Amino acid sequence: VDFTVQTIFLAREGRKENKDLLYLDIVPQSPNSNTFFLKLNKEVLPKMSLSVVAPNGWSKKFKSDKFGKVTIETPWKGDYVASLKYTDKTPGKADGKDFEQTNYVMSLHFNVNK
């Protein structure tokens, strides 16, 4: 199979800034909130899956609503990682090489001190 994919990894630390910072982003509704907006190029992403992994290894998927808004659970103290994936099927060129699609992977790390 001759299919080239460009993959872009993005990361963000903390839930304090509630503004868009990255092309694909998980934006807190308010500082330190468990409610987020999932965004691509500053536009909301409705009906997208957000994966959350807790400090004890527990994981769960949450789905954004039609406004790109999702509320997650953080039942334990410690470090959490939320991950969002998006595939753009627009062909393009990078470093002189053609690709058929771009896979974006965004991770948000934050700590809960309950």
N, C-alpha and C positions, 0 to 999 in steps of 0.2 A: 504494500500500500504506500503510495507516494502522496502523503498528506502532511503538510507542515503547519505546526501550531506555534504561535508566539504566546509565551506565558509570562504574565507580569504579577509579581508578588508585592503586596502593599501591607504596611503594618502601622499600628497606632498604639500608643501607650496611654492608659487612663481614661476616665470619663469626665474630666473637668471642663474641657472645651466643647461647647455645644454649637459648633459651626463646622461647615464642610471644610475639610483639609485636603482630601485626596480624591482622585478620579472616581474610585469605588470606595464608599465610605460607610461606616457605622457611626452615626452621629447621635450622641445623647440628647434627649428632649430637653433636659436641664442638667446642670452639673451633678454628677454622681447618681444619675437616674438609672433605673432598670428598664426604662422605656427609651427606644431608639428609633431613628429614621434610617432606613436603608436607602442609599443614594448612589446614583451613577451620573457623573458629570453634573452634579447639583440638582438632578431631577430624582424624585422619589421612585423607588422600585416596589411596586405592589406585588403581593402574592409570591414573595421570595422566601426561601428557606435560610434560616440563620442557625448554625450549629453552635452549641455552647458546651464547653467542658469545664467541670468544676474541679476543685483541688483534690478531691478524693477519687477522680476518674469518672464520676457520673457524667453522662452526656445526654443532651436532649436537643431536638430540633424544634424551632419556633418559626411560625410563618407570619410575614408582614401582612397587614390589611390592605385595602384598596388605596390607602394614603401612604403606603410604605412604612407604616408604624408598627412596631413590635415591642411587646413587653416580655421580658425574660424573668426566670426565677433564679435567685442566688441564695439558696437555703443554708450554705455553710460559709464560715470564715475562710479567707485565703485567696489564692490566685485563680482567676477565671480567664478563659480564652474563648472569644466569640469569632466565628469564621463565616465569611460570606463569599460565595463563588458566583461569577457571571461570565457567560460566553458571548462574545461579539463575533458573529459569523461574517463580518465584513472582511474581504481579502485585503491584503496590504503588502508593504515591503519594509523590511528592516535590515540595516547593514548590507544592502544590496541583494537580499534574499527575499523571495516571495513567500507569503504565508496565506493560508486559507481562513484562519480564524485566530482570535485572541482570547485566551483564557485568563481572567483576572481572579486572583485569590487575595482576599483582604482579611487580616487578623487584627483583633483588638484584644489587648491584654489589660486587665484591671484587677485591683485587689479589693476585697470586701472585708471590712473590719467590724462586723456586727458584734 
